Amino acid sequence: MKIEDGRKIFSPRQGMYLYPMKSVITSAGAPAPIGPYSHGILVNNMLFISGQVGKDPVTGEIHNSSIEAETTRVMENLKSILSDAGMDFTQVVKTTIFLTDLNNFAKVNGIYGSYFPQGADYPARETVQVSRLPLDVNVEISMIAVKD
């Protein structure tokens, strides 16, 4: 496919122009964005989810009593966004994990992995340590998923 302008794509195989469909995904089960961004953007069958932190969508509290509690809240926020887009963790193809301390990697990895079904194809992923994250949280995770 070849992009002809910012709005349409020419597909030589199909011999026609295609117009990407873009939808904003907003989830009541995830905390409201703290800046000018959306929970997720669905373009045709690809969902791009903004980084989620361990903030409770109802109380606004950060679940940071432990790295496990914080990671669980992050994954629940991501699960809610996926669900509201009609998707689940089996459709995730890429994740990025940001940690303020890589010594927490094993604990975060354990919680993260528990959200993917046994025997499922795990998504591509990188994990990086950063000096600081928004709201002074310890973990943030973003995802890309593809609808079947």
MODELLER restraints for C-alpha pairs under 7 A, 6 or more apart:
rsr = mdl.restraints
at = mdl.atoms
rsr.add(forms.Gaussian(group=physical.xy_distance, feature=features.Distance(at['CA:1:A'], at['CA:9:A']), mean=6.50, stdev=0.5))
rsr.add(forms.Gaussian(group=physical.xy_distance, feature=features.Distance(at['CA:1:A'], at['CA:10:A']), mean=5.71, stdev=0.5))
rsr.add(forms.Gaussian(group=physical.xy_distance, feature=features.Distance(at['CA:1:A'], at['CA:11:A']), mean=4.53, stdev=0.5))
rsr.add(forms.Gaussian(group=physical.xy_distance, feature=features.Distance(at['CA:1:A'], at['CA:12:A']), mean=6.44, stdev=0.5))
rsr.add(forms.Gaussian(group=physical.xy_distance, feature=features.Distance(at['CA:2:A'], at['CA:9:A']), mean=5.69, stdev=0.5))
rsr.add(forms.Gaussian(group=physical.xy_distance, feature=features.Distance(at['CA:2:A'], at['CA:10:A']), mean=5.30, stdev=0.5))
rsr.add(forms.Gaussian(group=physical.xy_distance, feature=features.Distance(at['CA:2:A'], at['CA:11:A']), mean=6.51, stdev=0.5))
rsr.add(forms.Gaussian(group=physical.xy_distance, feature=features.Distance(at['CA:3:A'], at['CA:9:A']), mean=4.50, stdev=0.5))
rsr.add(forms.Gaussian(group=physical.xy_distance, feature=features.Distance(at['CA:3:A'], at['CA:10:A']), mean=6.22, stdev=0.5))
rsr.add(forms.Gaussian(group=physical.xy_distance, feature=features.Distance(at['CA:4:A'], at['CA:10:A']), mean=6.48, stdev=0.5))
rsr.add(forms.Gaussian(group=physical.xy_distance, feature=features.Distance(at['CA:7:A'], at['CA:19:A']), mean=6.38, stdev=0.5))
rsr.add(forms.Gaussian(group=physical.xy_distance, feature=features.Distance(at['CA:8:A'], at['CA:17:A']), mean=6.19, stdev=0.5))
rsr.add(forms.Gaussian(group=physical.xy_distance, feature=features.Distance(at['CA:8:A'], at['CA:18:A']), mean=5.64, stdev=0.5))
rsr.add(forms.Gaussian(group=physical.xy_distance, feature=features.Distance(at['CA:8:A'], at['CA:19:A']), mean=4.78, stdev=0.5))
rsr.add(forms.Gaussian(group=physical.xy_distance, feature=features.Distance(at['CA:8:A'], at['CA:20:A']), mean=6.87, stdev=0.5))
rsr.add(forms.Gaussian(group=physical.xy_distance, feature=features.Distance(at['CA:9:A'], at['CA:17:A']), mean=5.39, stdev=0.5))
rsr.add(forms.Gaussian(group=physical.xy_distance, feature=features.Distance(at['CA:9:A'], at['CA:18:A']), mean=5.09, stdev=0.5))
rsr.add(forms.Gaussian(group=physical.xy_distance, feature=features.Distance(at['CA:9:A'], at['CA:19:A']), mean=6.38, stdev=0.5))
rsr.add(forms.Gaussian(group=physical.xy_distance, feature=features.Distance(at['CA:10:A'], at['CA:16:A']), mean=5.80, stdev=0.5))
rsr.add(forms.Gaussian(group=physical.xy_distance, feature=features.Distance(at['CA:10:A'], at['CA:17:A']), mean=4.33, stdev=0.5))
rsr.add(forms.Gaussian(group=physical.xy_distance, feature=features.Distance(at['CA:10:A'], at['CA:18:A']), mean=6.15, stdev=0.5))
rsr.add(forms.Gaussian(group=physical.xy_distance, feature=features.Distance(at['CA:11:A'], at['CA:17:A']), mean=6.07, stdev=0.5))
rsr.add(forms.Gaussian(group=physical.xy_distance, feature=features.Distance(at['CA:11:A'], at['CA:18:A']), mean=6.99, stdev=0.5))
rsr.add(forms.Gaussian(group=physical.xy_distance, feature=features.Distance(at['CA:20:A'], at['CA:43:A']), mean=6.49, stdev=0.5))
rsr.add(forms.Gaussian(group=physical.xy_distance, feature=features.Distance(at['CA:20:A'], at['CA:44:A']), mean=6.02, stdev=0.5))
rsr.add(forms.Gaussian(group=physical.xy_distance, feature=features.Distance(at['CA:21:A'], at['CA:43:A']), mean=5.47, stdev=0.5))
rsr.add(forms.Gaussian(group=physical.xy_distance, feature=features.Distance(at['CA:21:A'], at['CA:44:A']), mean=5.11, stdev=0.5))
rsr.add(forms.Gaussian(group=physical.xy_distance, feature=features.Distance(at['CA:22:A'], at['CA:41:A']), mean=6.86, stdev=0.5))
rsr.add(forms.Gaussian(group=physical.xy_distance, feature=features.Distance(at['CA:22:A'], at['CA:42:A']), mean=5.60, stdev=0.5))
rsr.add(forms.Gaussian(group=physical.xy_distance, feature=features.Distance(at['CA:22:A'], at['CA:43:A']), mean=4.43, stdev=0.5))
rsr.add(forms.Gaussian(group=physical.xy_distance, feature=features.Distance(at['CA:22:A'], at['CA:44:A']), mean=6.49, stdev=0.5))
rsr.add(forms.Gaussian(group=physical.xy_distance, feature=features.Distance(at['CA:23:A'], at['CA:41:A']), mean=5.79, stdev=0.5))
rsr.add(forms.Gaussian(group=physical.xy_distance, feature=features.Distance(at['CA:23:A'], at['CA:42:A']), mean=5.05, stdev=0.5))
rsr.add(forms.Gaussian(group=physical.xy_distance, feature=features.Distance(at['CA:23:A'], at['CA:43:A']), mean=6.47, stdev=0.5))
rsr.add(forms.Gaussian(group=physical.xy_distance, feature=features.Distance(at['CA:24:A'], at['CA:38:A']), mean=6.77, stdev=0.5))
rsr.add(forms.Gaussian(group=physical.xy_distance, feature=features.Distance(at['CA:24:A'], at['CA:40:A']), mean=6.08, stdev=0.5))
rsr.add(forms.Gaussian(group=physical.xy_distance, feature=features.Distance(at['CA:24:A'], at['CA:41:A']), mean=4.79, stdev=0.5))
rsr.add(forms.Gaussian(group=physical.xy_distance, feature=features.Distance(at['CA:24:A'], at['CA:42:A']), mean=6.30, stdev=0.5))
rsr.add(forms.Gaussian(group=physical.xy_distance, feature=features.Distance(at['CA:25:A'], at['CA:38:A']), mean=7.00, stdev=0.5))
rsr.add(forms.Gaussian(group=physical.xy_distance, feature=features.Distance(at['CA:25:A'], at['CA:39:A']), mean=6.02, stdev=0.5))
rsr.add(forms.Gaussian(group=physical.xy_distance, feature=features.Distance(at['CA:25:A'], at['CA:40:A']), mean=4.86, stdev=0.5))
rsr.add(forms.Gaussian(group=physical.xy_distance, feature=features.Distance(at['CA:25:A'], at['CA:41:A']), mean=5.74, stdev=0.5))
rsr.add(forms.Gaussian(group=physical.xy_distance, feature=features.Distance(at['CA:25:A'], at['CA:42:A']), mean=6.84, stdev=0.5))
rsr.add(forms.Gaussian(group=physical.xy_distance, feature=features.Distance(at['CA:25:A'], at['CA:85:A']), mean=6.53, stdev=0.5))
rsr.add(forms.Gaussian(group=physical.xy_distance, feature=features.Distance(at['CA:26:A'], at['CA:38:A']), mean=6.80, stdev=0.5))
rsr.add(forms.Gaussian(group=physical.xy_distance, feature=features.Distance(at['CA:26:A'], at['CA:39:A']), mean=5.52, stdev=0.5))
rsr.add(forms.Gaussian(group=physical.xy_distance, feature=features.Distance(at['CA:26:A'], at['CA:40:A']), mean=6.77, stdev=0.5))
rsr.add(forms.Gaussian(group=physical.xy_distance, feature=features.Distance(at['CA:27:A'], at['CA:80:A']), mean=6.54, stdev=0.5))
rsr.add(forms.Gaussian(group=physical.xy_distance, feature=features.Distance(at['CA:27:A'], at['CA:81:A']), mean=5.48, stdev=0.5))
rsr.add(forms.Gaussian(group=physical.xy_distance, feature=features.Distance(at['CA:27:A'], at['CA:84:A']), mean=6.22, stdev=0.5))
rsr.add(forms.Gaussian(group=physical.xy_distance, feature=features.Distance(at['CA:29:A'], at['CA:57:A']), mean=5.98, stdev=0.5))
rsr.add(forms.Gaussian(group=physical.xy_distance, feature=features.Distance(at['CA:29:A'], at['CA:77:A']), mean=6.31, stdev=0.5))
rsr.add(forms.Gaussian(group=physical.xy_distance, feature=features.Distance(at['CA:29:A'], at['CA:80:A']), mean=5.29, stdev=0.5))
rsr.add(forms.Gaussian(group=physical.xy_distance, feature=features.Distance(at['CA:30:A'], at['CA:57:A']), mean=4.95, stdev=0.5))
rsr.add(forms.Gaussian(group=physical.xy_distance, feature=features.Distance(at['CA:30:A'], at['CA:77:A']), mean=4.66, stdev=0.5))
rsr.add(forms.Gaussian(group=physical.xy_distance, feature=features.Distance(at['CA:30:A'], at['CA:80:A']), mean=6.38, stdev=0.5))
rsr.add(forms.Gaussian(group=physical.xy_distance, feature=features.Distance(at['CA:30:A'], at['CA:81:A']), mean=6.84, stdev=0.5))
rsr.add(forms.Gaussian(group=physical.xy_distance, feature=features.Distance(at['CA:31:A'], at['CA:55:A']), mean=6.21, stdev=0.5))
rsr.add(forms.Gaussian(group=physical.xy_distance, feature=features.Distance(at['CA:31:A'], at['CA:56:A']), mean=6.15, stdev=0.5))
rsr.add(forms.Gaussian(group=physical.xy_distance, feature=features.Distance(at['CA:31:A'], at['CA:57:A']), mean=3.88, stdev=0.5))
rsr.add(forms.Gaussian(group=physical.xy_distance, feature=features.Distance(at['CA:32:A'], at['CA:57:A']), mean=6.97, stdev=0.5))
rsr.add(forms.Gaussian(group=physical.xy_distance, feature=features.Distance(at['CA:33:A'], at['CA:39:A']), mean=6.81, stdev=0.5))
rsr.add(forms.Gaussian(group=physical.xy_distance, feature=features.Distance(at['CA:38:A'], at['CA:50:A']), mean=6.90, stdev=0.5))
rsr.add(forms.Gaussian(group=physical.xy_distance, feature=features.Distance(at['CA:39:A'], at['CA:49:A']), mean=5.88, stdev=0.5))
rsr.add(forms.Gaussian(group=physical.xy_distance, feature=features.Distance(at['CA:39:A'], at['CA:50:A']), mean=5.48, stdev=0.5))
rsr.add(forms.Gaussian(group=physical.xy_distance, feature=features.Distance(at['CA:39:A'], at['CA:81:A']), mean=7.00, stdev=0.5))
rsr.add(forms.Gaussian(group=physical.xy_distance, feature=features.Distance(at['CA:40:A'], at['CA:47:A']), mean=6.54, stdev=0.5))
rsr.add(forms.Gaussian(group=physical.xy_distance, feature=features.Distance(at['CA:40:A'], at['CA:48:A']), mean=5.37, stdev=0.5))
rsr.add(forms.Gaussian(group=physical.xy_distance, feature=features.Distance(at['CA:40:A'], at['CA:49:A']), mean=4.24, stdev=0.5))
rsr.add(forms.Gaussian(group=physical.xy_distance, feature=features.Distance(at['CA:40:A'], at['CA:50:A']), mean=5.84, stdev=0.5))
rsr.add(forms.Gaussian(group=physical.xy_distance, feature=features.Distance(at['CA:41:A'], at['CA:47:A']), mean=5.67, stdev=0.5))
rsr.add(forms.Gaussian(group=physical.xy_distance, feature=features.Distance(at['CA:41:A'], at['CA:48:A']), mean=5.25, stdev=0.5))
rsr.add(forms.Gaussian(group=physical.xy_distance, feature=features.Distance(at['CA:41:A'], at['CA:49:A']), mean=6.65, stdev=0.5))
rsr.add(forms.Gaussian(group=physical.xy_distance, feature=features.Distance(at['CA:42:A'], at['CA:48:A']), mean=6.38, stdev=0.5))
rsr.add(forms.Gaussian(group=physical.xy_distance, feature=features.Distance(at['CA:45:A'], at['CA:146:A']), mean=5.60, stdev=0.5))
rsr.add(forms.Gaussian(group=physical.xy_distance, feature=features.Distance(at['CA:45:A'], at['CA:147:A']), mean=4.96, stdev=0.5))
rsr.add(forms.Gaussian(group=physical.xy_distance, feature=features.Distance(at['CA:46:A'], at['CA:145:A']), mean=5.77, stdev=0.5))
rsr.add(forms.Gaussian(group=physical.xy_distance, feature=features.Distance(at['CA:46:A'], at['CA:146:A']), mean=4.53, stdev=0.5))
rsr.add(forms.Gaussian(group=physical.xy_distance, feature=features.Distance(at['CA:46:A'], at['CA:147:A']), mean=6.29, stdev=0.5))
rsr.add(forms.Gaussian(group=physical.xy_distance, feature=features.Distance(at['CA:47:A'], at['CA:144:A']), mean=5.54, stdev=0.5))
rsr.add(forms.Gaussian(group=physical.xy_distance, feature=features.Distance(at['CA:47:A'], at['CA:145:A']), mean=5.03, stdev=0.5))
rsr.add(forms.Gaussian(group=physical.xy_distance, feature=features.Distance(at['CA:47:A'], at['CA:146:A']), mean=6.16, stdev=0.5))
rsr.add(forms.Gaussian(group=physical.xy_distance, feature=features.Distance(at['CA:48:A'], at['CA:143:A']), mean=6.22, stdev=0.5))
rsr.add(forms.Gaussian(group=physical.xy_distance, feature=features.Distance(at['CA:48:A'], at['CA:144:A']), mean=4.66, stdev=0.5))
rsr.add(forms.Gaussian(group=physical.xy_distance, feature=features.Distance(at['CA:48:A'], at['CA:145:A']), mean=6.70, stdev=0.5))
rsr.add(forms.Gaussian(group=physical.xy_distance, feature=features.Distance(at['CA:49:A'], at['CA:142:A']), mean=5.70, stdev=0.5))
rsr.add(forms.Gaussian(group=physical.xy_distance, feature=features.Distance(at['CA:49:A'], at['CA:143:A']), mean=5.13, stdev=0.5))
rsr.add(forms.Gaussian(group=physical.xy_distance, feature=features.Distance(at['CA:49:A'], at['CA:144:A']), mean=6.05, stdev=0.5))
rsr.add(forms.Gaussian(group=physical.xy_distance, feature=features.Distance(at['CA:50:A'], at['CA:142:A']), mean=5.32, stdev=0.5))
rsr.add(forms.Gaussian(group=physical.xy_distance, feature=features.Distance(at['CA:51:A'], at['CA:140:A']), mean=5.74, stdev=0.5))
rsr.add(forms.Gaussian(group=physical.xy_distance, feature=features.Distance(at['CA:51:A'], at['CA:141:A']), mean=4.92, stdev=0.5))
rsr.add(forms.Gaussian(group=physical.xy_distance, feature=features.Distance(at['CA:51:A'], at['CA:142:A']), mean=3.96, stdev=0.5))
rsr.add(forms.Gaussian(group=physical.xy_distance, feature=features.Distance(at['CA:52:A'], at['CA:74:A']), mean=5.72, stdev=0.5))
rsr.add(forms.Gaussian(group=physical.xy_distance, feature=features.Distance(at['CA:52:A'], at['CA:77:A']), mean=6.73, stdev=0.5))
rsr.add(forms.Gaussian(group=physical.xy_distance, feature=features.Distance(at['CA:52:A'], at['CA:78:A']), mean=6.73, stdev=0.5))
rsr.add(forms.Gaussian(group=physical.xy_distance, feature=features.Distance(at['CA:52:A'], at['CA:140:A']), mean=5.36, stdev=0.5))
rsr.add(forms.Gaussian(group=physical.xy_distance, feature=features.Distance(at['CA:52:A'], at['CA:141:A']), mean=5.39, stdev=0.5))
rsr.add(forms.Gaussian(group=physical.xy_distance, feature=features.Distance(at['CA:52:A'], at['CA:142:A']), mean=6.23, stdev=0.5))
rsr.add(forms.Gaussian(group=physical.xy_distance, feature=features.Distance(at['CA:53:A'], at['CA:74:A']), mean=5.08, stdev=0.5))
rsr.add(forms.Gaussian(group=physical.xy_distance, feature=features.Distance(at['CA:53:A'], at['CA:137:A']), mean=6.90, stdev=0.5))
rsr.add(forms.Gaussian(group=physical.xy_distance, feature=features.Distance(at['CA:53:A'], at['CA:139:A']), mean=6.35, stdev=0.5))
rsr.add(forms.Gaussian(group=physical.xy_distance, feature=features.Distance(at['CA:53:A'], at['CA:140:A']), mean=4.80, stdev=0.5))
rsr.add(forms.Gaussian(group=physical.xy_distance, feature=features.Distance(at['CA:53:A'], at['CA:141:A']), mean=6.94, stdev=0.5))
rsr.add(forms.Gaussian(group=physical.xy_distance, feature=features.Distance(at['CA:54:A'], at['CA:62:A']), mean=5.51, stdev=0.5))
rsr.add(forms.Gaussian(group=physical.xy_distance, feature=features.Distance(at['CA:54:A'], at['CA:63:A']), mean=5.44, stdev=0.5))
rsr.add(forms.Gaussian(group=physical.xy_distance, feature=features.Distance(at['CA:54:A'], at['CA:70:A']), mean=4.83, stdev=0.5))
rsr.add(forms.Gaussian(group=physical.xy_distance, feature=features.Distance(at['CA:54:A'], at['CA:71:A']), mean=6.44, stdev=0.5))
rsr.add(forms.Gaussian(group=physical.xy_distance, feature=features.Distance(at['CA:54:A'], at['CA:73:A']), mean=4.79, stdev=0.5))
rsr.add(forms.Gaussian(group=physical.xy_distance, feature=features.Distance(at['CA:54:A'], at['CA:74:A']), mean=4.56, stdev=0.5))
rsr.add(forms.Gaussian(group=physical.xy_distance, feature=features.Distance(at['CA:55:A'], at['CA:61:A']), mean=5.55, stdev=0.5))
rsr.add(forms.Gaussian(group=physical.xy_distance, feature=features.Distance(at['CA:55:A'], at['CA:62:A']), mean=4.31, stdev=0.5))
rsr.add(forms.Gaussian(group=physical.xy_distance, feature=features.Distance(at['CA:55:A'], at['CA:63:A']), mean=6.12, stdev=0.5))
rsr.add(forms.Gaussian(group=physical.xy_distance, feature=features.Distance(at['CA:55:A'], at['CA:73:A']), mean=6.84, stdev=0.5))
rsr.add(forms.Gaussian(group=physical.xy_distance, feature=features.Distance(at['CA:56:A'], at['CA:62:A']), mean=6.20, stdev=0.5))
rsr.add(forms.Gaussian(group=physical.xy_distance, feature=features.Distance(at['CA:56:A'], at['CA:63:A']), mean=6.96, stdev=0.5))
rsr.add(forms.Gaussian(group=physical.xy_distance, feature=features.Distance(at['CA:56:A'], at['CA:73:A']), mean=7.00, stdev=0.5))
rsr.add(forms.Gaussian(group=physical.xy_distance, feature=features.Distance(at['CA:63:A'], at['CA:69:A']), mean=6.00, stdev=0.5))
rsr.add(forms.Gaussian(group=physical.xy_distance, feature=features.Distance(at['CA:63:A'], at['CA:70:A']), mean=4.87, stdev=0.5))
rsr.add(forms.Gaussian(group=physical.xy_distance, feature=features.Distance(at['CA:63:A'], at['CA:73:A']), mean=6.72, stdev=0.5))
rsr.add(forms.Gaussian(group=physical.xy_distance, feature=features.Distance(at['CA:64:A'], at['CA:70:A']), mean=4.95, stdev=0.5))
rsr.add(forms.Gaussian(group=physical.xy_distance, feature=features.Distance(at['CA:67:A'], at['CA:108:A']), mean=6.97, stdev=0.5))
rsr.add(forms.Gaussian(group=physical.xy_distance, feature=features.Distance(at['CA:68:A'], at['CA:107:A']), mean=6.44, stdev=0.5))
rsr.add(forms.Gaussian(group=physical.xy_distance, feature=features.Distance(at['CA:68:A'], at['CA:108:A']), mean=6.50, stdev=0.5))
rsr.add(forms.Gaussian(group=physical.xy_distance, feature=features.Distance(at['CA:68:A'], at['CA:111:A']), mean=6.76, stdev=0.5))
rsr.add(forms.Gaussian(group=physical.xy_distance, feature=features.Distance(at['CA:71:A'], at['CA:108:A']), mean=6.13, stdev=0.5))
rsr.add(forms.Gaussian(group=physical.xy_distance, feature=features.Distance(at['CA:71:A'], at['CA:111:A']), mean=6.66, stdev=0.5))
rsr.add(forms.Gaussian(group=physical.xy_distance, feature=features.Distance(at['CA:71:A'], at['CA:139:A']), mean=6.72, stdev=0.5))
rsr.add(forms.Gaussian(group=physical.xy_distance, feature=features.Distance(at['CA:72:A'], at['CA:111:A']), mean=6.48, stdev=0.5))
rsr.add(forms.Gaussian(group=physical.xy_distance, feature=features.Distance(at['CA:75:A'], at['CA:112:A']), mean=6.94, stdev=0.5))
rsr.add(forms.Gaussian(group=physical.xy_distance, feature=features.Distance(at['CA:79:A'], at['CA:88:A']), mean=6.75, stdev=0.5))
rsr.add(forms.Gaussian(group=physical.xy_distance, feature=features.Distance(at['CA:82:A'], at['CA:88:A']), mean=5.38, stdev=0.5))
rsr.add(forms.Gaussian(group=physical.xy_distance, feature=features.Distance(at['CA:87:A'], at['CA:147:A']), mean=6.56, stdev=0.5))
rsr.add(forms.Gaussian(group=physical.xy_distance, feature=features.Distance(at['CA:89:A'], at['CA:115:A']), mean=6.94, stdev=0.5))
rsr.add(forms.Gaussian(group=physical.xy_distance, feature=features.Distance(at['CA:89:A'], at['CA:116:A']), mean=5.91, stdev=0.5))
rsr.add(forms.Gaussian(group=physical.xy_distance, feature=features.Distance(at['CA:90:A'], at['CA:116:A']), mean=6.56, stdev=0.5))
rsr.add(forms.Gaussian(group=physical.xy_distance, feature=features.Distance(at['CA:90:A'], at['CA:120:A']), mean=6.77, stdev=0.5))
rsr.add(forms.Gaussian(group=physical.xy_distance, feature=features.Distance(at['CA:91:A'], at['CA:145:A']), mean=5.24, stdev=0.5))
rsr.add(forms.Gaussian(group=physical.xy_distance, feature=features.Distance(at['CA:91:A'], at['CA:146:A']), mean=5.49, stdev=0.5))
rsr.add(forms.Gaussian(group=physical.xy_distance, feature=features.Distance(at['CA:91:A'], at['CA:147:A']), mean=6.25, stdev=0.5))
rsr.add(forms.Gaussian(group=physical.xy_distance, feature=features.Distance(at['CA:92:A'], at['CA:123:A']), mean=5.92, stdev=0.5))
rsr.add(forms.Gaussian(group=physical.xy_distance, feature=features.Distance(at['CA:92:A'], at['CA:143:A']), mean=6.78, stdev=0.5))
rsr.add(forms.Gaussian(group=physical.xy_distance, feature=features.Distance(at['CA:92:A'], at['CA:144:A']), mean=5.80, stdev=0.5))
rsr.add(forms.Gaussian(group=physical.xy_distance, feature=features.Distance(at['CA:92:A'], at['CA:145:A']), mean=3.93, stdev=0.5))
rsr.add(forms.Gaussian(group=physical.xy_distance, feature=features.Distance(at['CA:92:A'], at['CA:146:A']), mean=6.39, stdev=0.5))
rsr.add(forms.Gaussian(group=physical.xy_distance, feature=features.Distance(at['CA:93:A'], at['CA:123:A']), mean=4.34, stdev=0.5))
rsr.add(forms.Gaussian(group=physical.xy_distance, feature=features.Distance(at['CA:93:A'], at['CA:124:A']), mean=6.04, stdev=0.5))
rsr.add(forms.Gaussian(group=physical.xy_distance, feature=features.Distance(at['CA:93:A'], at['CA:144:A']), mean=5.85, stdev=0.5))
rsr.add(forms.Gaussian(group=physical.xy_distance, feature=features.Distance(at['CA:93:A'], at['CA:145:A']), mean=5.25, stdev=0.5))
rsr.add(forms.Gaussian(group=physical.xy_distance, feature=features.Distance(at['CA:93:A'], at['CA:146:A']), mean=6.75, stdev=0.5))
rsr.add(forms.Gaussian(group=physical.xy_distance, feature=features.Distance(at['CA:94:A'], at['CA:123:A']), mean=4.99, stdev=0.5))
rsr.add(forms.Gaussian(group=physical.xy_distance, feature=features.Distance(at['CA:94:A'], at['CA:124:A']), mean=4.69, stdev=0.5))
rsr.add(forms.Gaussian(group=physical.xy_distance, feature=features.Distance(at['CA:94:A'], at['CA:125:A']), mean=5.59, stdev=0.5))
rsr.add(forms.Gaussian(group=physical.xy_distance, feature=features.Distance(at['CA:94:A'], at['CA:143:A']), mean=5.63, stdev=0.5))
rsr.add(forms.Gaussian(group=physical.xy_distance, feature=features.Distance(at['CA:94:A'], at['CA:144:A']), mean=5.08, stdev=0.5))
rsr.add(forms.Gaussian(group=physical.xy_distance, feature=features.Distance(at['CA:94:A'], at['CA:145:A']), mean=6.90, stdev=0.5))
rsr.add(forms.Gaussian(group=physical.xy_distance, feature=features.Distance(at['CA:95:A'], at['CA:123:A']), mean=6.75, stdev=0.5))
rsr.add(forms.Gaussian(group=physical.xy_distance, feature=features.Distance(at['CA:95:A'], at['CA:124:A']), mean=6.41, stdev=0.5))
rsr.add(forms.Gaussian(group=physical.xy_distance, feature=features.Distance(at['CA:95:A'], at['CA:125:A']), mean=4.79, stdev=0.5))
rsr.add(forms.Gaussian(group=physical.xy_distance, feature=features.Distance(at['CA:95:A'], at['CA:126:A']), mean=6.82, stdev=0.5))
rsr.add(forms.Gaussian(group=physical.xy_distance, feature=features.Distance(at['CA:95:A'], at['CA:141:A']), mean=6.89, stdev=0.5))
rsr.add(forms.Gaussian(group=physical.xy_distance, feature=features.Distance(at['CA:95:A'], at['CA:142:A']), mean=5.62, stdev=0.5))
rsr.add(forms.Gaussian(group=physical.xy_distance, feature=features.Distance(at['CA:95:A'], at['CA:143:A']), mean=4.36, stdev=0.5))
rsr.add(forms.Gaussian(group=physical.xy_distance, feature=features.Distance(at['CA:95:A'], at['CA:144:A']), mean=6.40, stdev=0.5))
rsr.add(forms.Gaussian(group=physical.xy_distance, feature=features.Distance(at['CA:96:A'], at['CA:125:A']), mean=5.60, stdev=0.5))
rsr.add(forms.Gaussian(group=physical.xy_distance, feature=features.Distance(at['CA:96:A'], at['CA:126:A']), mean=5.20, stdev=0.5))
rsr.add(forms.Gaussian(group=physical.xy_distance, feature=features.Distance(at['CA:96:A'], at['CA:127:A']), mean=5.92, stdev=0.5))
rsr.add(forms.Gaussian(group=physical.xy_distance, feature=features.Distance(at['CA:96:A'], at['CA:141:A']), mean=5.62, stdev=0.5))
rsr.add(forms.Gaussian(group=physical.xy_distance, feature=features.Distance(at['CA:96:A'], at['CA:142:A']), mean=5.35, stdev=0.5))
rsr.add(forms.Gaussian(group=physical.xy_distance, feature=features.Distance(at['CA:96:A'], at['CA:143:A']), mean=6.52, stdev=0.5))
rsr.add(forms.Gaussian(group=physical.xy_distance, feature=features.Distance(at['CA:97:A'], at['CA:126:A']), mean=6.34, stdev=0.5))
rsr.add(forms.Gaussian(group=physical.xy_distance, feature=features.Distance(at['CA:97:A'], at['CA:127:A']), mean=4.58, stdev=0.5))
rsr.add(forms.Gaussian(group=physical.xy_distance, feature=features.Distance(at['CA:97:A'], at['CA:128:A']), mean=6.37, stdev=0.5))
rsr.add(forms.Gaussian(group=physical.xy_distance, feature=features.Distance(at['CA:97:A'], at['CA:140:A']), mean=5.93, stdev=0.5))
rsr.add(forms.Gaussian(group=physical.xy_distance, feature=features.Distance(at['CA:97:A'], at['CA:141:A']), mean=4.57, stdev=0.5))
rsr.add(forms.Gaussian(group=physical.xy_distance, feature=features.Distance(at['CA:97:A'], at['CA:142:A']), mean=6.77, stdev=0.5))
rsr.add(forms.Gaussian(group=physical.xy_distance, feature=features.Distance(at['CA:98:A'], at['CA:127:A']), mean=5.87, stdev=0.5))
rsr.add(forms.Gaussian(group=physical.xy_distance, feature=features.Distance(at['CA:98:A'], at['CA:128:A']), mean=5.16, stdev=0.5))
rsr.add(forms.Gaussian(group=physical.xy_distance, feature=features.Distance(at['CA:98:A'], at['CA:129:A']), mean=5.82, stdev=0.5))
rsr.add(forms.Gaussian(group=physical.xy_distance, feature=features.Distance(at['CA:98:A'], at['CA:130:A']), mean=6.46, stdev=0.5))
rsr.add(forms.Gaussian(group=physical.xy_distance, feature=features.Distance(at['CA:98:A'], at['CA:139:A']), mean=5.59, stdev=0.5))
rsr.add(forms.Gaussian(group=physical.xy_distance, feature=features.Distance(at['CA:98:A'], at['CA:140:A']), mean=5.14, stdev=0.5))
rsr.add(forms.Gaussian(group=physical.xy_distance, feature=features.Distance(at['CA:98:A'], at['CA:141:A']), mean=6.25, stdev=0.5))
rsr.add(forms.Gaussian(group=physical.xy_distance, feature=features.Distance(at['CA:99:A'], at['CA:128:A']), mean=6.17, stdev=0.5))
rsr.add(forms.Gaussian(group=physical.xy_distance, feature=features.Distance(at['CA:99:A'], at['CA:129:A']), mean=4.75, stdev=0.5))
rsr.add(forms.Gaussian(group=physical.xy_distance, feature=features.Distance(at['CA:99:A'], at['CA:130:A']), mean=6.00, stdev=0.5))
rsr.add(forms.Gaussian(group=physical.xy_distance, feature=features.Distance(at['CA:99:A'], at['CA:138:A']), mean=5.71, stdev=0.5))
rsr.add(forms.Gaussian(group=physical.xy_distance, feature=features.Distance(at['CA:99:A'], at['CA:139:A']), mean=4.71, stdev=0.5))
rsr.add(forms.Gaussian(group=physical.xy_distance, feature=features.Distance(at['CA:99:A'], at['CA:140:A']), mean=6.79, stdev=0.5))
rsr.add(forms.Gaussian(group=physical.xy_distance, feature=features.Distance(at['CA:100:A'], at['CA:129:A']), mean=5.32, stdev=0.5))
rsr.add(forms.Gaussian(group=physical.xy_distance, feature=features.Distance(at['CA:100:A'], at['CA:130:A']), mean=5.08, stdev=0.5))
rsr.add(forms.Gaussian(group=physical.xy_distance, feature=features.Distance(at['CA:100:A'], at['CA:131:A']), mean=5.71, stdev=0.5))
rsr.add(forms.Gaussian(group=physical.xy_distance, feature=features.Distance(at['CA:100:A'], at['CA:132:A']), mean=6.01, stdev=0.5))
rsr.add(forms.Gaussian(group=physical.xy_distance, feature=features.Distance(at['CA:100:A'], at['CA:138:A']), mean=5.24, stdev=0.5))
rsr.add(forms.Gaussian(group=physical.xy_distance, feature=features.Distance(at['CA:100:A'], at['CA:139:A']), mean=6.68, stdev=0.5))
rsr.add(forms.Gaussian(group=physical.xy_distance, feature=features.Distance(at['CA:101:A'], at['CA:129:A']), mean=6.07, stdev=0.5))
rsr.add(forms.Gaussian(group=physical.xy_distance, feature=features.Distance(at['CA:102:A'], at['CA:129:A']), mean=5.86, stdev=0.5))
